């Protein structure tokens, strides 16, 4: 999924929607569903970070500027995480390009965490059975928004620019 940082206002609505879809039990209705945590975690599949230079007062400027950066799974063309998984718990969908995770197959070796150049897969050390978490563009088992003709949850809030209109047409 492409992200245009020049259109981002840093509202974190995309982070909130992601958590609503993926972790509803951890974020009950009416409670704050996002934080300004700048790191991916087992309970945060995407984040918005702020990059600053100098005084950081001018948006999208190298000198004394700032910009918003989105961090999530990049669904790489040739994903290292898929290549290193000894049990094929991570697979790339040839139709959508989404890197999917099958928790029922995963043995918890965490090779994928080491192999990912973006440091994206996160292991839940608090879960007694262990579990890996990463963005699957709202198309994981039980959600399958894309398979049902929908869009990823964050697109409800990202309705600007040509990339949205191209996605809606496809």
PyMOL commands that set and color helices and strands:
alter all, ss='L'
color gray80, all
select helices_A, chain A and resi 13-22+80-84+111-115+153-156+161-169
alter helices_A, ss='H'
color red, helices_A
select strands_A, chain A and resi 47-52+58-59+65-71+90-92+99-101+122-123+132-133
alter strands_A, ss='S'
color yellow, strands_A
deselect
rebuild
show_as cartoon
